[in-house]
Amino acid sequence: MKRFRFNLQSVATLRSLRELRARESLAAAIRVCEQVELALADAAARRELLEDLVRSGRAFTMRAAEHVAFVTALRLAAADEVAAERGVAQAHALRETRLTEYYEAARGVKVLSNLESRARAAHRLAVEHAEQTALDERASVAAARAHRYLS
């Protein structure tokens, strides 16, 4: 009997490569999410520090120019924090997109893997059937010879 050959092997290879690329892009998106979340935490910490400075400046006398500079810096820090929050939302959306792409690619690989398993099982049954047929043929030939010699 012939060796097993999976006819869709080239498709399986392409889908495996697609899954690998999807996994790599998902990992990159996760890294971007982590970096953007750290940037958001830094922006929030900067804003809180400036808020504390402005509040503490009210407790003691602060020159008007210093107060204006701190308030301007506080507004910029708040704008940076809002931009960082938008970046986090965009990064999370990208991560979700990449995760969906990865799931689709993994499902494609799994489908082909199941097809290959079924094809292997069918081939194994065909081989076993052919072997059993050959054994039955030999047994019947041997029985016919034995019967001919005994008659």
Sine and cosine of phi, psi and omega as CSV:
sin_phi,cos_phi,sin_psi,cos_psi,sin_omega,cos_omega
0.00,0.00,0.48,-0.87,-0.03,-1.00
-0.94,0.34,0.39,-0.92,0.10,-0.99
-0.93,0.36,0.40,-0.92,0.02,-1.00
-0.96,0.29,0.71,-0.71,0.08,-1.00
-0.68,-0.74,0.83,-0.55,0.00,-1.00
-1.00,0.04,0.89,-0.46,-0.10,-1.00
-0.92,0.39,-0.41,0.91,-0.05,-1.00
-0.99,-0.15,0.39,0.92,-0.05,-1.00
-0.88,0.48,-0.64,0.77,0.00,-1.00
-0.91,0.41,-0.61,0.80,0.06,-1.00
-0.91,0.40,-0.65,0.76,0.02,-1.00
-0.89,0.46,-0.63,0.77,0.03,-1.00
-0.90,0.44,-0.70,0.71,0.01,-1.00
-0.90,0.44,-0.65,0.76,0.01,-1.00
-0.93,0.36,-0.56,0.83,0.07,-1.00
-0.91,0.42,-0.65,0.76,0.05,-1.00
-0.91,0.42,-0.65,0.76,0.03,-1.00
-0.89,0.46,-0.64,0.77,0.03,-1.00
-0.91,0.42,-0.65,0.76,0.02,-1.00
-0.88,0.47,-0.71,0.70,0.03,-1.00
-0.90,0.44,-0.64,0.77,0.02,-1.00
-0.91,0.42,-0.63,0.78,0.03,-1.00
-0.91,0.41,-0.66,0.75,0.02,-1.00
-0.91,0.41,-0.66,0.75,0.01,-1.00
-0.93,0.36,-0.55,0.84,0.09,-1.00
-0.90,0.43,-0.68,0.73,0.03,-1.00
-0.89,0.47,-0.65,0.76,0.04,-1.00
-0.90,0.43,-0.65,0.76,0.01,-1.00
-0.91,0.42,-0.60,0.80,0.04,-1.00
-0.91,0.40,-0.66,0.75,0.05,-1.00
-0.88,0.47,-0.67,0.75,0.02,-1.00
-0.89,0.46,-0.67,0.75,0.03,-1.00
-0.86,0.52,-0.71,0.70,0.00,-1.00
-0.89,0.46,-0.68,0.73,0.01,-1.00
-0.91,0.42,-0.67,0.74,-0.02,-1.00
-0.93,0.36,-0.60,0.80,0.05,-1.00
-0.91,0.42,-0.62,0.79,0.08,-1.00
-0.91,0.42,-0.64,0.77,0.04,-1.00
-0.90,0.44,-0.62,0.78,0.05,-1.00
-0.90,0.43,-0.68,0.74,0.03,-1.00
-0.89,0.46,-0.64,0.76,0.04,-1.00
-0.90,0.44,-0.68,0.73,0.00,-1.00
-0.90,0.43,-0.65,0.76,0.03,-1.00
-0.91,0.41,-0.64,0.77,0.03,-1.00
-0.90,0.43,-0.66,0.75,0.04,-1.00
-0.89,0.46,-0.69,0.73,0.01,-1.00
-0.90,0.45,-0.70,0.72,0.01,-1.00
-0.89,0.46,-0.63,0.78,0.03,-1.00
-0.89,0.45,-0.71,0.70,0.02,-1.00
-0.92,0.40,-0.60,0.80,0.07,-1.00
-0.88,0.47,-0.68,0.73,0.03,-1.00
-0.89,0.45,-0.64,0.76,0.02,-1.00
-0.90,0.43,-0.67,0.74,0.01,-1.00
-0.92,0.39,-0.67,0.74,0.04,-1.00
-0.90,0.44,-0.68,0.73,-0.01,-1.00
-0.95,0.32,-0.45,0.89,0.05,-1.00
-0.92,0.39,-0.43,0.91,0.04,-1.00
-0.97,0.24,-0.39,0.92,0.00,-1.00
-0.96,0.27,-0.49,0.87,0.06,-1.00
-0.83,-0.56,0.14,-0.99,-0.07,-1.00
-0.97,0.23,0.80,-0.61,0.02,-1.00
-0.83,-0.56,0.67,-0.74,0.02,-1.00
-0.90,0.43,0.47,-0.88,-0.06,-1.00
-0.88,0.48,-0.65,0.76,-0.01,-1.00
-0.90,0.43,-0.65,0.76,0.03,-1.00
-0.91,0.42,-0.67,0.74,-0.01,-1.00
-0.89,0.46,-0.69,0.72,0.02,-1.00
-0.89,0.46,-0.66,0.75,0.00,-1.00
-0.90,0.44,-0.68,0.73,0.01,-1.00
-0.92,0.39,-0.66,0.75,0.01,-1.00
-0.91,0.42,-0.64,0.77,0.05,-1.00
-0.90,0.44,-0.70,0.72,0.04,-1.00
-0.89,0.46,-0.62,0.79,0.03,-1.00
-0.90,0.44,-0.67,0.74,0.03,-1.00
-0.90,0.45,-0.67,0.74,0.03,-1.00
-0.90,0.44,-0.66,0.75,0.02,-1.00
-0.90,0.43,-0.63,0.78,0.04,-1.00
-0.91,0.41,-0.64,0.77,0.05,-1.00
-0.91,0.42,-0.63,0.77,0.06,-1.00
-0.89,0.45,-0.62,0.79,0.00,-1.00
-0.92,0.39,-0.65,0.76,0.03,-1.00
-0.90,0.43,-0.66,0.75,0.04,-1.00
-0.90,0.44,-0.63,0.77,0.03,-1.00
-0.91,0.41,-0.61,0.79,0.04,-1.00
-0.90,0.44,-0.64,0.77,0.07,-1.00
-0.89,0.45,-0.66,0.75,0.04,-1.00
-0.88,0.48,-0.63,0.78,0.04,-1.00
-0.90,0.44,-0.69,0.73,0.01,-1.00
-0.89,0.46,-0.67,0.74,0.02,-1.00
-0.91,0.42,-0.66,0.75,0.00,-1.00
-0.91,0.42,-0.63,0.77,0.03,-1.00
-0.92,0.40,-0.64,0.77,0.04,-1.00
-0.90,0.45,-0.67,0.74,0.03,-1.00
-0.90,0.44,-0.66,0.75,0.02,-1.00
-0.88,0.47,-0.67,0.74,0.02,-1.00
-0.90,0.44,-0.64,0.77,0.04,-1.00
-0.89,0.46,-0.72,0.69,0.00,-1.00
-0.90,0.43,-0.59,0.81,0.02,-1.00
-0.91,0.41,-0.66,0.75,0.05,-1.00
-0.89,0.46,-0.69,0.73,0.03,-1.00
-0.88,0.47,-0.64,0.76,0.01,-1.00
-0.91,0.42,-0.70,0.72,0.02,-1.00
-0.87,0.50,-0.66,0.75,0.02,-1.00
-0.90,0.44,-0.68,0.73,0.01,-1.00
-0.91,0.41,-0.66,0.75,0.01,-1.00
-0.91,0.41,-0.60,0.80,0.03,-1.00
-0.91,0.42,-0.63,0.77,0.05,-1.00
-0.88,0.47,-0.65,0.76,0.04,-1.00
-0.91,0.41,-0.66,0.75,-0.01,-1.00
-0.91,0.42,-0.63,0.78,0.03,-1.00
-0.87,0.49,-0.73,0.68,0.00,-1.00
-0.92,0.39,-0.57,0.82,0.05,-1.00
-0.90,0.44,-0.67,0.74,0.05,-1.00
-0.90,0.43,-0.65,0.76,0.05,-1.00
-0.88,0.48,-0.67,0.74,0.01,-1.00
-0.90,0.43,-0.65,0.76,0.03,-1.00
-0.88,0.48,-0.68,0.73,0.03,-1.00
-0.91,0.42,-0.65,0.76,0.02,-1.00
-0.90,0.43,-0.65,0.76,0.04,-1.00
-0.89,0.45,-0.67,0.75,0.00,-1.00
-0.90,0.43,-0.68,0.73,0.03,-1.00
-0.90,0.44,-0.65,0.76,0.02,-1.00
-0.91,0.42,-0.67,0.74,0.01,-1.00
-0.89,0.46,-0.66,0.75,0.04,-1.00
-0.90,0.43,-0.64,0.77,0.02,-1.00
-0.90,0.43,-0.65,0.76,0.02,-1.00
-0.91,0.42,-0.71,0.70,0.01,-1.00
-0.89,0.45,-0.63,0.78,0.03,-1.00
-0.90,0.44,-0.69,0.72,0.01,-1.00
-0.89,0.45,-0.67,0.74,0.03,-1.00
-0.90,0.44,-0.68,0.74,0.00,-1.00
-0.90,0.43,-0.64,0.77,0.05,-1.00
-0.89,0.46,-0.68,0.74,0.02,-1.00
-0.90,0.44,-0.68,0.73,0.03,-1.00
-0.90,0.44,-0.66,0.75,0.03,-1.00
-0.89,0.46,-0.65,0.76,0.01,-1.00
-0.89,0.46,-0.70,0.71,0.02,-1.00
-0.90,0.44,-0.65,0.76,-0.01,-1.00
-0.91,0.41,-0.65,0.76,0.00,-1.00
-0.93,0.36,-0.58,0.81,0.06,-1.00
-0.91,0.42,-0.69,0.72,0.01,-1.00
-0.91,0.42,-0.63,0.78,0.02,-1.00
-0.92,0.39,-0.63,0.78,0.02,-1.00
-0.91,0.42,-0.66,0.75,0.03,-1.00
-0.90,0.44,-0.69,0.72,-0.01,-1.00
-0.91,0.42,-0.61,0.79,0.02,-1.00
-0.93,0.37,-0.61,0.80,0.01,-1.00
-0.92,0.40,-0.64,0.77,0.00,-1.00
-0.95,0.31,-0.51,0.86,-0.02,-1.00
-0.99,0.17,-0.38,0.93,-0.04,-1.00
-0.99,0.14,0.00,0.00,0.00,0.00
